[in-house]
Amino acid sequence: MATRTRTRIAALTAAAGLLLAQPAFAQQQKQPPPASGPVPPKVDVNRPVITDTAAPPATPDYALKGGCIGSLSNGQFALPNKPWGQQQLRIEEAHAFATGKGQMVAVIDTGVREHRYFEGRVVKGPDYVNKNQNSLEDCDGHGTEVAGIIAANSPDLGRIGFTGVAPDAKILAIRQSSELYKGTPAPTPQDPRPQEQSAGDLRTLAQAVRHAADNDEVTVINMSVDNCREAKFAISEPEKDLQRALRYAVDNDKVVVASAGNVGKNCTDAKNGPDPNQPTHIVTPPWFADDVISVAAVNRNGNLAPFSVQGPWVSVAAPGTEIISLDPGGELANLTIQGDQRVQIQGTSFAAPYVAGLAALIRERFPNLTARQVMNRIKMTAQHPAAPGGRDNLVGYGMINPIAALTAMVPPEFGIPADKAETMPASMPPIRPKNWTPITVALIGAGGGVVLLLLTLFVMHAVRRNKDDPAES
């Protein structure tokens, strides 16, 4: 049992990104063009927002296969080293401006276990996985690690280096997916022999977003879950439901953050095709960039992590490798098990909570900013790449900069319009004709001075010679 559990842990945490099963995928494959482009269709604001059942779907009936994970730390309870990402982002310095007090971050994930580093700040939300359990069960461990990056409050920073980005924020635990809970959908004419799938799909994700949007305490939503599909298919009905729910959430003043996605079974090419403007695969929720901050992962050298999927929807980047966070069954974890080897925890799943935590800090420090203004502040204060417009498909507007986000003056917040682009001449200006008059005058003046000097010397010499001539005495 322990070996099987550890193998499952590796499949979850090392990949660090849960791919959602999409209902009626067989139907989607039969959809005719138009294919999905880099920009989704405009959200249909007249489409009803999906109804939130706050419960698992009637079918399939997901059941736990195997057992919940235990500890990831393998006895390592005190990790004195601080995560490089925490140091790079100067998180502890940022706490001089805000700590997330009065903010609640909805973590839509695999659930969140209670942990002493949360100090009782985890609020039980709905469970869309199993009707007999609740969102405080996290069999996968993924959601607890994500929530730890957002809001863990280490009891002794002198002994323990790790701390959450917003250590005073509350967490609303919403269990929407799990790799360890599986079920088989009911047969349909389009799919008479459906295959077993893991818990979590786009419909329950849309419901989870709706639930968080309707909670007045929630100010930030984090989704470290993604669905990747080929771009040749048109937008599906579940995707439309999710798109509408995301717009509903932002209209309800919630900052929405999502992971950009990792390479995996469906997305096998991190570059996402040869043409950056025509991705071969679509990743949701990041595709709906008008209402979502999509977060790519970078390594300690500042380079894009090789597993981070690129796309026109990427907003910003954050640390996503060599992760340290809460151990669901212990204190802290910095490694996980893959087969018989211990490997680092990594993924865009763990880059997103850095941004969600930053959003909570901004919402505390600038309570009058709207959700869209907070999202814009995060983008505008990031460390922009050397690309047109300060943005590219790898890291978006660049690595987030918490100190700048908490202190900078962002012109649009004061009604100051952006600078207008000016066309600069491509060629050098013509050479001006040389004006020789000043030089001529200077040369004539200098020549006259020399003549006068020579004349004076001649006269002085003649006078001196006459005085010294003996014939004159």
Secondary structure, 3 states (H helix, E strand, C coil): CHHHHHHHHHHHHCCCCEECECCCHHHHHCCCCCCCCCCCCCCCCCCCCCCCCCCCCCCCCCEECCCCCCCCCCCCCCCCCCCHHHHHCCHHHHCCCCCCCCCEEEEEEECCCCCHHHCCCEEEEEECCCCCCCCCCCCCCHHHHHHHHHHCCCCCCCCCCCCCCCCCCEEEEEECCEEEEEECCCCCCCCCCCCCEEECEHHHHHHHHHHHHCCCCEEEEEECEEEEEECCCCCCHHHHHHHHHHHHHHHCCCEEEEECCECCCCCCCCCCCCCCCCCCEEEECCCCCCCCEEEEEECCCCCECCCECCCCCCCEEEECCCCCEECCCCCEECEEEECCEEEECCCHHHHHHHHHHHHHHHHHHCCCCCHHHHHHHHHHCCECCCCHHHCECCCECCECCHHHHHHCCCHHHHCCCCCCCCCCCCCCCCCCCCCCHHHHHHHHHHHHHHHHHHHHHHHHHHHHHHHCCHHHC
